[in-house]
């Protein structure tokens, strides 16, 4: 049960079934990529001057009070033991009218049988007969394109942001319903759990000038944490670094190749944070006004400085050799991190809990923790906000009003907050069948692990929440980390907007990530990046800048 957050590589991150289940079950933002508000090839933004009238009214939920309220863009935090006898009811009456609804969604793992106990219990609670068309999450983009190109699409299609490339944004505008007549303004009050979803997440759900998506909200604080072995740090007397130079000195102290111990994996993402580089997870967030001119992240001196610092870590031999070669430790850091082969790695905040849970019984002294991100010079860091929603469910334009209302009834249950009966059923299933509770800690049974996977949680989610009844100290630390980092987080010029770049620029920036890795591993030079940036400008970057400038002139900015 973790919050939305971006990962260094979303596809490789989700390749693990266990991680995918943990991520999705917690409403994790795994990358909110650019969607569209223009059905043609010229692109567009969700942030036109009239967008505010499309958005639902925000009505904070009062059914459950978090132990740690959201602050500085953080998730809500729950650290008390789960009191099943005291669970609240957030949906007092069934809103579903008994109709059938078909939902296509990405799925990681083996989908359960359609008549399983979990699906039956959820459908009974909601009052809707949901028929799941689960598709392999690893190849979902291929299936998605084929389905959206056909004339026969399911009632609901879930589309993660990272699958919104190519023609998908225009298909979203052409194929899916305007939910404004049901949700805009005070209309949403019929669905109180949806009304408690933050407004920023709804703005990200505007496509083609209409409110079309049901969002999974996420914290806007960066989701990438420099994770480290606190137990070994404490034992060896290592100090958590507070500058780029201190990190380099610590890496030297830790590394002993003969003893099969290295300091870290690839720390490129931490370098980007420490040097204040604009968010790289999405193109709109990579643009920002600097001294009155729009600048793209690769044009900034901080970008080159971060790459050079990371290159030095590799060149000095402080990085585990698997990371240099792209082998197992880079894709699944768990086993070699647990073995102490490296002590620091940057990854999604969800791994703070999932690694803790993995090692709890077999290695009781093991303690993974998160470093605060440091400013490269030892001062406060400058961090940049991520987008406030990343996965969306869309309803077919062909759906009748009764089907749309049944889908909203589903969403109003799946968006129920932590501490409610609806949340427990959505995320854990039926007590005694799918999970047991001991000392306030719910634990899934084998049947629960097989059936209560990424299905209903994909329709809509509550405000980002962190709650680990088994490890409340981790939940507390995660939220407090987000709040500390949120204090240094800024919103860039196009924060919160759902933007589709003109199709002629779709692949313009594709080669930068590979070049970054080639430079940090010593295969290319910083001068190669400078040349690539120059080529990028001449091949369309400067024209794309002009396009963003017009977007800014027409629509303004939500940044602060």
C-alpha positions as CSV (number, residue, x, y, z in Angstrom):
1,X,0.0,0.0,0.0
2,X,2.2,2.7,-1.3
3,X,1.6,6.0,-3.0
4,X,1.9,7.0,-6.6
5,X,5.5,7.7,-7.6
6,X,7.7,7.7,-10.7
7,X,10.4,5.1,-11.1
8,X,13.7,5.3,-13.0
9,X,12.3,2.8,-15.6
10,X,8.6,2.2,-15.4
11,X,8.5,-0.8,-17.6
12,X,11.3,-2.6,-16.0
13,X,10.0,-1.5,-12.6
14,X,6.6,-3.2,-13.3
15,X,8.2,-6.3,-14.8
16,X,8.1,-7.9,-11.4
17,X,4.6,-9.2,-10.6
18,X,5.1,-8.6,-6.9
19,X,6.3,-5.0,-7.4
20,X,3.5,-4.4,-9.9
21,X,0.9,-5.6,-7.4
22,X,2.3,-3.5,-4.6
23,X,2.5,-0.5,-6.8
24,X,-1.0,-0.6,-8.3
25,X,-2.6,-1.8,-5.0
26,X,-1.4,1.4,-3.4
27,X,-2.5,3.7,-6.2
28,X,1.1,4.4,-7.2
29,X,1.6,7.0,-9.9
30,X,3.9,5.1,-12.0
31,X,4.4,7.6,-14.8
32,X,1.8,10.0,-15.8
33,X,2.8,10.6,-19.4
34,X,1.3,13.2,-21.7
35,X,-2.2,12.8,-22.8
36,X,-4.0,14.9,-25.3
37,X,-6.5,17.6,-25.6
38,X,-6.3,17.8,-29.4
39,X,-7.4,15.1,-31.7
40,X,-5.2,16.2,-34.5
41,X,-1.4,16.3,-35.0
42,X,-0.9,19.8,-33.6
43,X,-1.1,18.8,-30.0
44,X,-2.7,20.7,-27.1
45,X,-3.1,21.2,-23.4
46,X,-5.7,20.4,-20.7
47,X,-5.1,23.8,-19.2
48,X,-7.1,26.1,-21.4
49,X,-8.8,29.1,-19.8
50,X,-12.1,27.3,-19.5
51,X,-10.7,24.2,-17.8
52,X,-11.7,25.2,-14.2
53,X,-15.5,25.0,-15.0
54,X,-15.0,21.4,-16.2
55,X,-13.4,20.3,-12.9
56,X,-15.4,18.6,-10.1
57,X,-15.9,20.4,-6.8
58,X,-13.4,19.3,-4.1
59,X,-15.1,18.0,-1.0
60,X,-12.6,16.7,1.6
61,X,-13.6,13.3,3.0
62,X,-14.5,13.2,6.7
63,X,-15.1,9.5,7.1
64,X,-11.5,8.8,8.2
65,X,-8.9,11.0,9.8
66,X,-5.3,10.2,8.8
67,X,-2.6,9.9,11.5
68,X,-0.4,12.1,9.4
69,X,-2.2,14.7,7.3
70,X,-0.9,15.4,3.8
71,X,1.6,18.3,3.7
72,X,3.9,19.8,1.1
73,X,2.5,17.5,-1.6
74,X,2.9,14.3,0.4
75,X,0.6,11.3,0.7
76,X,-1.7,10.8,3.7
77,X,-0.1,8.6,6.4
78,X,-1.7,6.0,8.6
79,X,0.5,4.5,11.3
80,X,-2.0,3.1,13.8
81,X,-2.9,-0.6,13.9
82,X,-5.8,-1.5,11.8
83,X,-9.0,-1.9,13.8
84,X,-11.2,-4.1,11.7
85,X,-14.1,-3.7,14.2
86,X,-13.9,0.0,13.8
87,X,-13.8,0.3,10.0
88,X,-15.9,3.1,8.7
89,X,-18.5,2.9,5.9
90,X,-18.0,5.4,3.1
91,X,-20.6,4.1,0.7
92,X,-23.8,3.7,2.8
93,X,-26.0,2.5,-0.1
94,X,-25.3,0.7,-3.4
95,X,-25.1,3.1,-6.3
96,X,-24.9,0.4,-8.9
97,X,-28.2,-0.6,-10.6
98,X,-27.3,-4.1,-11.4
99,X,-26.0,-3.7,-14.9
100,X,-23.1,-5.3,-16.7
101,X,-19.8,-3.3,-17.3
102,X,-16.8,-4.6,-19.2
103,X,-13.4,-3.3,-18.2
104,X,-10.1,-3.7,-20.0
105,X,-7.1,-3.1,-17.9
106,X,-3.4,-4.0,-17.7
107,X,-2.6,-6.9,-15.5
108,X,0.7,-8.2,-14.2
109,X,0.7,-11.8,-13.3
110,X,-1.9,-14.6,-13.9
111,X,-5.5,-13.3,-14.0
112,X,-7.8,-15.2,-11.7
113,X,-10.9,-17.0,-12.9
114,X,-13.8,-14.7,-13.7
115,X,-16.1,-16.2,-11.0
116,X,-13.6,-15.9,-8.1
117,X,-14.7,-15.0,-4.6
118,X,-13.1,-11.5,-4.7
119,X,-14.8,-10.4,-7.9
120,X,-18.1,-11.7,-6.6
121,X,-17.8,-9.9,-3.3
122,X,-16.8,-6.6,-5.0
123,X,-19.7,-6.8,-7.5
124,X,-22.1,-7.5,-4.7
125,X,-20.9,-4.5,-2.7
126,X,-21.1,-2.2,-5.7
127,X,-24.3,-3.5,-7.3
128,X,-22.7,-3.9,-10.7
129,X,-21.6,-7.0,-12.6
130,X,-18.1,-6.1,-13.7
131,X,-16.6,-8.3,-16.4
132,X,-12.8,-8.1,-16.5
133,X,-10.9,-8.2,-19.7
134,X,-7.4,-8.3,-18.2
135,X,-4.5,-7.9,-20.6
136,X,-0.8,-8.6,-20.0
137,X,0.6,-5.3,-18.6
138,X,4.0,-5.9,-20.3
139,X,2.6,-5.9,-23.8
140,X,-0.5,-3.7,-23.1
141,X,0.4,-1.0,-25.5
142,X,0.1,-3.4,-28.4
143,X,-3.3,-4.7,-27.3
144,X,-4.5,-1.1,-26.5
145,X,-3.7,0.1,-30.0
146,X,-5.5,-2.7,-31.6
147,X,-8.6,-2.3,-29.4
148,X,-8.8,1.4,-29.8
149,X,-8.5,1.1,-33.6
150,X,-11.5,-1.2,-33.7
151,X,-15.2,-0.2,-33.6
152,X,-15.9,-2.5,-30.7
153,X,-14.3,-1.4,-27.4
154,X,-15.1,-2.3,-23.8
155,X,-17.3,-0.1,-21.7
156,X,-14.1,1.0,-19.7
157,X,-10.5,1.1,-20.8
158,X,-7.7,1.8,-18.3
159,X,-4.8,3.6,-19.9
160,X,-1.6,4.2,-17.9
161,X,0.3,7.4,-18.8
162,X,3.3,5.5,-20.2
163,X,1.0,3.9,-22.8
164,X,-0.2,7.2,-24.1
165,X,2.2,7.5,-27.0
166,X,1.6,7.6,-30.8
167,X,-2.1,7.8,-31.7
168,X,-3.5,7.0,-28.3
169,X,-4.2,10.6,-27.2
170,X,-6.3,11.3,-30.3
171,X,-8.1,7.9,-29.7
172,X,-8.9,9.0,-26.2
173,X,-10.6,12.1,-27.5
174,X,-12.4,10.2,-30.3
175,X,-13.5,7.1,-28.4
176,X,-14.3,8.1,-24.8
177,X,-17.1,9.9,-23.1
178,X,-17.3,13.4,-21.6
179,X,-17.9,12.8,-17.9
180,X,-18.5,16.5,-17.2
181,X,-22.3,16.1,-17.2
182,X,-21.9,13.6,-14.3
183,X,-18.9,15.0,-12.4
184,X,-18.2,18.7,-13.1
185,X,-18.8,21.1,-10.3
186,X,-21.3,20.1,-7.6
187,X,-22.5,17.1,-9.7
188,X,-19.7,15.0,-8.2
189,X,-21.2,15.2,-4.7
190,X,-23.4,12.2,-5.6
191,X,-20.1,10.3,-5.5
192,X,-18.4,11.5,-2.2
193,X,-15.3,9.4,-2.5
194,X,-14.6,10.8,-6.0
195,X,-15.3,14.3,-4.7
196,X,-12.4,13.8,-2.2
197,X,-9.9,13.2,-5.0
198,X,-7.6,16.3,-5.2
199,X,-8.4,18.8,-7.9
200,X,-4.9,18.6,-9.5
201,X,-5.6,14.9,-10.3
202,X,-8.9,15.9,-12.1
203,X,-7.2,18.5,-14.1
204,X,-4.8,15.8,-15.4
205,X,-8.0,14.0,-16.5
206,X,-9.0,16.6,-19.1
207,X,-8.5,15.4,-22.7
208,X,-9.7,17.2,-25.8
209,X,-11.2,20.0,-23.7
210,X,-13.5,17.5,-21.8
211,X,-13.3,15.7,-18.5
212,X,-12.8,12.2,-19.7
213,X,-10.6,10.3,-17.2
214,X,-11.1,8.8,-13.8
215,X,-7.7,9.3,-12.1
216,X,-5.3,7.6,-9.8
217,X,-4.0,10.5,-7.8
218,X,-0.3,10.6,-6.6
219,X,1.9,12.8,-4.5
220,X,3.7,15.5,-6.5
221,X,6.8,15.0,-4.4
222,X,9.5,13.0,-6.3
223,X,9.0,9.3,-5.9
224,X,12.7,8.4,-6.3
225,X,14.5,7.9,-3.0
226,X,18.2,7.2,-2.4
227,X,17.6,4.0,-0.4
228,X,20.4,2.7,1.8
229,X,21.3,-0.1,4.3
230,X,20.9,1.7,7.6
231,X,21.9,-1.4,9.6
232,X,25.3,-1.5,7.9
233,X,25.7,2.3,8.1
234,X,25.1,2.2,11.8
235,X,27.4,-0.8,12.3
236,X,30.3,0.7,10.3
237,X,29.7,4.3,11.5
238,X,29.0,5.7,8.0
239,X,27.4,9.1,7.9
240,X,24.5,9.9,5.5
241,X,26.0,12.4,3.0
242,X,24.8,16.0,2.8
243,X,26.6,17.0,-0.4
244,X,27.9,15.6,-3.7
245,X,31.4,15.6,-2.4
246,X,30.5,13.9,0.8
247,X,28.7,11.2,-1.2
248,X,31.8,10.7,-3.3
249,X,34.0,10.4,-0.2
250,X,31.6,7.9,1.4
251,X,31.5,5.8,-1.8
252,X,35.2,5.6,-1.7
253,X,35.2,4.5,2.0
254,X,32.5,1.8,1.4
255,X,33.9,0.3,-1.8
256,X,36.1,-2.8,-1.6
257,X,35.9,-4.7,-4.8
258,X,38.0,-7.6,-3.5
259,X,35.5,-8.1,-0.7
260,X,32.6,-7.9,-3.3
261,X,31.3,-4.6,-1.8
262,X,30.5,-1.5,-3.8
263,X,28.9,1.7,-2.7
264,X,25.9,1.9,-5.0
265,X,24.1,1.2,-8.2
266,X,23.6,3.9,-10.9
267,X,22.9,7.1,-9.0
268,X,21.9,9.2,-12.0
269,X,18.4,10.0,-10.8
270,X,19.8,11.1,-7.4
271,X,22.3,13.3,-9.3
272,X,19.5,14.9,-11.2
273,X,17.8,15.7,-7.9
274,X,20.9,16.9,-6.1
275,X,21.8,19.3,-9.0
276,X,18.2,20.6,-9.4
277,X,17.6,19.2,-12.9
278,X,14.0,19.5,-14.1
279,X,11.9,16.4,-13.9
280,X,12.7,14.0,-16.7
281,X,9.8,11.6,-16.3
282,X,7.6,13.7,-18.7
283,X,8.3,16.1,-21.5
284,X,6.0,18.9,-20.2
285,X,7.7,18.9,-16.8
286,X,11.1,19.1,-18.5
287,X,10.2,22.7,-19.7
288,X,10.4,25.7,-17.4
289,X,10.6,29.5,-17.6
290,X,14.1,30.7,-16.8
291,X,14.6,34.5,-16.9
292,X,11.6,34.8,-19.1
293,X,12.7,32.1,-21.6
294,X,11.4,28.6,-21.9
295,X,14.3,26.1,-21.3
296,X,14.3,22.4,-21.8
297,X,16.0,20.3,-19.1
298,X,18.9,19.1,-21.4
299,X,19.9,22.7,-22.1
300,X,20.7,23.5,-18.5
301,X,24.2,23.4,-17.0
302,X,22.8,21.4,-14.0
303,X,22.0,18.6,-16.4
304,X,25.6,18.3,-17.6
305,X,26.9,18.7,-14.0
306,X,24.7,15.8,-12.8
307,X,25.9,13.5,-15.6
308,X,29.6,14.4,-15.0
309,X,29.2,13.6,-11.2
310,X,27.6,10.3,-12.0
311,X,30.3,9.5,-14.6
312,X,32.9,10.1,-11.9
313,X,31.2,7.5,-9.6
314,X,31.4,4.9,-12.3
315,X,34.9,5.8,-13.4
316,X,36.2,5.5,-9.8
317,X,34.8,2.0,-9.5
318,X,32.3,2.8,-6.8
319,X,29.3,1.5,-8.7
320,X,28.4,-2.2,-8.7
321,X,29.6,-3.8,-11.9
322,X,26.2,-5.2,-12.7
323,X,24.8,-1.7,-13.0
324,X,27.5,-0.8,-15.6
325,X,26.5,-3.9,-17.6
326,X,22.8,-3.5,-17.1
327,X,22.5,-6.9,-15.4
328,X,20.3,-8.3,-12.6
329,X,21.2,-6.0,-9.8
330,X,20.2,-3.1,-12.0
331,X,16.8,-4.6,-12.8
332,X,16.1,-6.4,-9.5
333,X,18.3,-4.8,-6.8
334,X,16.8,-6.8,-3.9
335,X,19.0,-9.9,-3.6
336,X,22.4,-8.3,-3.9
337,X,21.3,-5.3,-1.8
338,X,20.2,-7.8,0.9
339,X,23.6,-9.6,0.5
340,X,25.4,-6.3,1.1
341,X,27.1,-6.2,-2.3
342,X,26.1,-2.5,-2.5
343,X,24.7,-0.3,0.2
344,X,22.8,2.5,-1.7
345,X,20.5,2.6,-4.7
346,X,17.9,5.0,-6.1
347,X,14.5,3.7,-6.8
348,X,10.8,4.0,-6.2
349,X,9.7,4.8,-2.7
350,X,7.5,1.7,-2.7
351,X,10.7,-0.4,-2.3
352,X,11.3,1.1,1.2
353,X,8.4,-1.1,2.4
354,X,8.6,-4.0,-0.1
355,X,12.3,-4.7,0.7
356,X,11.6,-4.4,4.4
357,X,8.8,-7.0,4.1
358,X,10.9,-9.3,2.0
359,X,13.7,-9.5,4.5
360,X,11.7,-9.3,7.8
361,X,11.8,-13.0,8.6
362,X,15.0,-14.2,7.0
363,X,17.3,-11.2,8.0
364,X,15.9,-9.5,11.1
365,X,18.8,-7.1,11.4
366,X,18.3,-5.8,7.8
367,X,17.1,-2.2,7.7
368,X,16.5,-0.3,4.5
369,X,16.0,3.5,4.9
370,X,15.7,6.6,2.8
371,X,18.3,9.3,2.6
372,X,17.2,12.9,2.4
373,X,18.1,14.4,-1.0
374,X,21.0,16.8,-0.6
375,X,21.9,19.9,-2.6
376,X,25.0,19.1,-4.5
377,X,26.9,22.0,-2.8
378,X,25.7,21.0,0.7
379,X,22.8,23.4,0.8
380,X,19.1,22.8,0.4
381,X,18.1,20.8,-2.8
382,X,15.9,22.2,-5.5
383,X,13.4,19.5,-6.4
384,X,10.7,19.5,-9.1
385,X,7.2,18.3,-8.8
386,X,5.9,15.2,-10.5
387,X,2.5,15.1,-12.1
388,X,-0.5,14.6,-9.7
389,X,-2.0,11.6,-11.5
390,X,-0.7,8.9,-13.7
391,X,-3.2,6.2,-14.6
392,X,-6.7,6.8,-15.9
393,X,-9.9,4.9,-16.6
394,X,-12.0,6.0,-19.6
395,X,-15.7,5.2,-20.4
396,X,-16.7,4.5,-24.0
397,X,-18.6,7.2,-25.9
398,X,-21.0,4.5,-26.9
399,X,-21.9,3.7,-23.2
400,X,-25.5,4.5,-22.2
401,X,-26.2,6.8,-19.2
402,X,-27.0,3.7,-17.1
403,X,-23.6,2.1,-17.9
404,X,-21.8,5.4,-17.1
405,X,-23.5,5.6,-13.8
406,X,-22.7,2.0,-13.0
407,X,-19.0,2.7,-13.8
408,X,-19.1,5.7,-11.5
409,X,-20.6,3.5,-8.8
410,X,-17.6,1.2,-9.2
411,X,-15.2,4.1,-9.0
412,X,-16.9,5.6,-5.9
413,X,-16.1,2.3,-4.1
414,X,-12.6,1.8,-5.4
415,X,-11.8,5.4,-4.4
416,X,-12.8,4.8,-0.8
417,X,-10.2,6.0,1.7
418,X,-8.0,3.8,3.9
419,X,-9.7,2.8,7.1
420,X,-13.1,2.0,5.4
421,X,-14.8,-1.3,4.7
422,X,-14.8,-0.5,1.0
423,X,-11.0,0.1,1.0
424,X,-10.4,-3.2,2.8
425,X,-12.5,-5.2,0.4
426,X,-11.0,-3.4,-2.7
427,X,-7.4,-3.9,-1.6
428,X,-7.5,-7.1,0.6
429,X,-10.7,-8.9,-0.3
430,X,-12.8,-10.9,2.1
431,X,-11.6,-11.5,5.6
432,X,-11.0,-15.2,6.3
433,X,-10.9,-16.0,2.6
434,X,-8.4,-13.5,1.2
435,X,-6.7,-12.3,4.3
436,X,-6.4,-12.9,8.0
437,X,-5.7,-10.4,10.7
438,X,-3.3,-10.9,13.6
439,X,-2.4,-8.1,16.0
440,X,-3.9,-5.5,13.8
441,X,-2.0,-6.6,10.7
442,X,-3.9,-8.0,7.7
443,X,-2.0,-10.7,5.8
444,X,-3.1,-12.1,2.5
445,X,-3.7,-15.8,2.2
446,X,-2.6,-17.8,-0.9
447,X,-6.1,-17.3,-2.3
448,X,-5.8,-13.5,-1.6
449,X,-2.5,-13.4,-3.4
450,X,-4.0,-15.1,-6.4
451,X,-7.3,-13.2,-6.6
452,X,-6.9,-9.7,-5.1
453,X,-4.5,-8.3,-7.6
454,X,-4.5,-5.3,-9.9
455,X,-8.2,-5.2,-11.1
456,X,-10.6,-2.9,-9.2
457,X,-7.8,-0.6,-8.0
458,X,-7.3,0.4,-11.6
459,X,-10.6,2.1,-11.9
460,X,-10.0,5.0,-9.5
461,X,-8.1,5.6,-6.3
462,X,-8.4,7.7,-3.2
463,X,-6.0,10.6,-2.5
464,X,-2.4,9.1,-2.3
465,X,-2.1,7.2,0.9
466,X,0.7,5.4,2.7
467,X,-0.3,2.7,5.2
468,X,1.7,-0.3,6.3
469,X,0.0,-1.9,9.3
470,X,2.9,-4.5,9.4
471,X,5.6,-1.8,9.4
472,X,4.1,1.4,10.7
473,X,7.5,2.9,11.3
474,X,8.2,2.6,7.6
475,X,4.9,4.3,6.7
476,X,5.7,7.1,9.1
477,X,9.2,7.5,7.7
478,X,8.0,7.5,4.1
479,X,5.4,10.3,4.6
480,X,7.8,12.4,6.7
481,X,10.5,12.0,4.0
482,X,7.9,13.2,1.4
483,X,7.0,16.1,3.6
484,X,10.7,17.1,4.1
485,X,11.4,16.8,0.4
486,X,8.2,18.5,-0.5
487,X,9.4,21.6,1.4
488,X,12.1,22.0,-1.3
489,X,9.8,21.1,-4.2
490,X,8.8,23.5,-6.9
491,X,6.1,23.2,-9.6
492,X,7.5,23.8,-13.1
493,X,5.7,25.9,-15.7
494,X,3.5,23.1,-17.1
495,X,2.8,21.2,-13.9
496,X,-0.6,19.6,-13.8
497,X,-1.3,20.0,-17.5
498,X,-2.2,17.1,-19.7
499,X,-0.2,18.0,-22.9
500,X,0.2,16.3,-26.2
501,X,3.1,17.6,-28.3
502,X,2.6,17.9,-32.0
503,X,3.2,14.5,-33.7
504,X,6.2,15.8,-35.6
505,X,8.1,16.2,-32.4
506,X,7.1,12.8,-30.9
507,X,10.5,11.2,-31.2
508,X,12.7,14.3,-30.9
509,X,14.0,13.6,-27.4
510,X,14.1,9.8,-27.6
511,X,17.8,9.3,-27.7
512,X,18.8,11.4,-24.7
513,X,18.3,8.6,-22.1
514,X,20.6,6.2,-23.9
515,X,23.2,8.9,-24.4
516,X,23.0,9.7,-20.7
517,X,23.8,6.2,-19.8
518,X,26.6,6.0,-22.4
519,X,28.2,9.1,-20.9
520,X,27.9,8.0,-17.2
521,X,29.5,4.7,-18.1
522,X,32.3,6.2,-20.0
523,X,31.3,5.1,-23.5
524,X,30.6,8.7,-24.6
525,X,31.7,12.2,-23.5
526,X,30.0,15.2,-22.1
527,X,30.8,16.9,-25.4
528,X,28.7,14.3,-27.2
529,X,25.7,15.4,-25.1
530,X,26.5,19.1,-26.0
531,X,26.5,18.2,-29.6
532,X,23.2,16.2,-29.2
533,X,21.6,19.2,-27.6
534,X,22.7,21.4,-30.5
535,X,21.3,18.8,-32.9
536,X,18.1,18.7,-30.9
537,X,17.6,22.4,-31.2
538,X,18.2,22.5,-35.0
539,X,16.0,19.4,-35.7
540,X,13.0,20.9,-34.0
541,X,13.8,21.7,-30.4
542,X,13.7,25.5,-31.0
543,X,10.4,25.1,-32.9
544,X,9.0,23.0,-30.1
545,X,10.0,25.8,-27.7
546,X,8.0,28.2,-29.8
547,X,5.0,25.9,-29.6
548,X,5.2,25.6,-25.9
549,X,5.5,29.4,-25.6
550,X,2.3,29.8,-27.6
551,X,0.7,27.2,-25.3
552,X,1.9,29.3,-22.3
553,X,0.7,32.5,-23.8
554,X,-2.8,31.0,-24.5
555,X,-3.3,29.0,-21.4
556,X,-1.1,30.4,-18.6
557,X,0.5,28.2,-16.0
558,X,-0.5,26.3,-12.9
559,X,3.1,26.4,-11.5
560,X,4.0,28.1,-8.3
